[in-house]
């Protein structure tokens, strides 16, 4: 039974709402209804939201499959916390008024590391079954 991954899915879902709200709020203040209208902050916030939507689901799916396969709860928590950290850093870096390239790079590196470890865990579970 999957009991740990939903904690991180829920927290990441709330963060998704924050990123979406940033886009909506920036659209309102800039008056740009579609696209980014050559507004750098709006463009970054759109990409922060989009990037989250591209990477978080596959990471959560892999983590959930690893948990369903019997990977230890402590490892699932470690992957979940790291994913929260990575997505949080990346989202903050792109959404802030001043682009933060170090946080953006670190956030992406952490996210890809989580995906890699979760994928390896899934393969290990599948091969050992």
C-alpha positions as a Python dict, from the first residue, in 0.01 Angstrom:
ca = {
    (1, 'X'): (0, 0, 0),
    (2, 'X'): (127, 346, -90),
    (3, 'X'): (114, 563, 222),
    (4, 'X'): (422, 787, 213),
    (5, 'X'): (420, 923, -144),
    (6, 'X'): (77, 1090, -102),
    (7, 'X'): (230, 1320, 162),
    (8, 'X'): (476, 1457, -94),
    (9, 'X'): (219, 1455, -374),
    (10, 'X'): (-8, 1670, -158),
    (11, 'X'): (268, 1913, -64),
    (12, 'X'): (384, 1939, -424),
    (13, 'X'): (24, 1993, -531),
    (14, 'X'): (2, 2292, -298),
    (15, 'X'): (330, 2426, -439),
    (16, 'X'): (186, 2387, -789),
    (17, 'X'): (-98, 2617, -684),
    (18, 'X'): (157, 2874, -562),
    (19, 'X'): (338, 2865, -897),
    (20, 'X'): (11, 2893, -1091),
    (21, 'X'): (-98, 3183, -870),
    (22, 'X'): (231, 3361, -943),
    (23, 'X'): (156, 3340, -1315),
    (24, 'X'): (-202, 3459, -1272),
    (25, 'X'): (-99, 3748, -1046),
    (26, 'X'): (177, 3857, -1286),
    (27, 'X'): (-60, 3837, -1583),
    (28, 'X'): (-299, 4062, -1393),
    (29, 'X'): (-34, 4321, -1303),
    (30, 'X'): (122, 4328, -1652),
    (31, 'X'): (-205, 4308, -1846),
    (32, 'X'): (-71, 4020, -2058),
    (33, 'X'): (-353, 3776, -2123),
    (34, 'X'): (-177, 3523, -2348),
    (35, 'X'): (191, 3435, -2387),
    (36, 'X'): (448, 3639, -2199),
    (37, 'X'): (422, 3970, -2386),
    (38, 'X'): (800, 4026, -2365),
    (39, 'X'): (767, 4056, -1986),
    (40, 'X'): (1077, 3880, -1843),
    (41, 'X'): (924, 3811, -1501),
    (42, 'X'): (607, 3669, -1654),
    (43, 'X'): (811, 3452, -1890),
    (44, 'X'): (1015, 3312, -1598),
    (45, 'X'): (705, 3247, -1389),
    (46, 'X'): (537, 3069, -1680),
    (47, 'X'): (846, 2850, -1720),
    (48, 'X'): (869, 2782, -1344),
    (49, 'X'): (509, 2661, -1352),
    (50, 'X'): (558, 2464, -1674),
    (51, 'X'): (885, 2310, -1564),
    (52, 'X'): (723, 2193, -1243),
    (53, 'X'): (441, 2035, -1444),
    (54, 'X'): (698, 1859, -1663),
    (55, 'X'): (920, 1711, -1392),
    (56, 'X'): (717, 1662, -1073),
    (57, 'X'): (468, 1406, -1214),
    (58, 'X'): (730, 1163, -1345),
    (59, 'X'): (927, 1190, -1021),
    (60, 'X'): (616, 1124, -812),
    (61, 'X'): (514, 833, -1031),
    (62, 'X'): (857, 671, -995),
    (63, 'X'): (858, 729, -619),
    (64, 'X'): (509, 580, -584),
    (65, 'X'): (604, 275, -791),
    (66, 'X'): (917, 227, -581),
    (67, 'X'): (707, 247, -265),
    (68, 'X'): (452, 3, -406),
    (69, 'X'): (740, -231, -484),
    (70, 'X'): (848, -238, -122),
    (71, 'X'): (1128, 18, -104),
    (72, 'X'): (1183, 120, 259),
    (73, 'X'): (979, 412, 393),
    (74, 'X'): (1295, 602, 493),
    (75, 'X'): (1413, 592, 129),
    (76, 'X'): (1074, 710, 2),
    (77, 'X'): (1082, 996, 255),
    (78, 'X'): (1435, 1086, 145),
    (79, 'X'): (1328, 1098, -219),
    (80, 'X'): (1016, 1298, -132),
    (81, 'X'): (1203, 1555, 76),
    (82, 'X'): (1469, 1589, -192),
    (83, 'X'): (1204, 1636, -459),
    (84, 'X'): (1035, 1906, -252),
    (85, 'X'): (1370, 2078, -203),
    (86, 'X'): (1465, 2055, -569),
    (87, 'X'): (1133, 2174, -705),
    (88, 'X'): (1115, 2446, -439),
    (89, 'X'): (1460, 2579, -522),
    (90, 'X'): (1396, 2574, -895),
    (91, 'X'): (1052, 2733, -866),
    (92, 'X'): (1182, 3004, -633),
    (93, 'X'): (1482, 3073, -856),
    (94, 'X'): (1271, 3126, -1167),
    (95, 'X'): (978, 3301, -999),
    (96, 'X'): (1171, 3558, -797),
    (97, 'X'): (1205, 3918, -912),
    (98, 'X'): (1575, 3857, -974),
    (99, 'X'): (1675, 3534, -1148),
    (100, 'X'): (1879, 3311, -914),
    (101, 'X'): (2090, 3088, -1143),
    (102, 'X'): (2266, 2892, -866),
    (103, 'X'): (1937, 2793, -701),
    (104, 'X'): (1790, 2712, -1041),
    (105, 'X'): (2079, 2483, -1132),
    (106, 'X'): (2089, 2318, -790),
    (107, 'X'): (1713, 2264, -793),
    (108, 'X'): (1727, 2100, -1133),
    (109, 'X'): (2024, 1883, -1031),
    (110, 'X'): (1841, 1765, -718),
    (111, 'X'): (1526, 1691, -918),
    (112, 'X'): (1714, 1487, -1177),
    (113, 'X'): (1900, 1302, -902),
    (114, 'X'): (1567, 1208, -741),
    (115, 'X'): (1436, 1086, -1076),
    (116, 'X'): (1752, 883, -1129),
    (117, 'X'): (1743, 719, -784),
    (118, 'X'): (1370, 651, -807),
    (119, 'X'): (1412, 500, -1153),
    (120, 'X'): (1696, 280, -1024),
    (121, 'X'): (1479, 172, -731),
    (122, 'X'): (1197, 78, -969),
    (123, 'X'): (1433, -123, -1188),
    (124, 'X'): (1582, -296, -884),
    (125, 'X'): (1236, -391, -759),
    (126, 'X'): (1133, -516, -1103),
    (127, 'X'): (1447, -722, -1160),
    (128, 'X'): (1450, -875, -812),
    (129, 'X'): (1082, -980, -827),
}
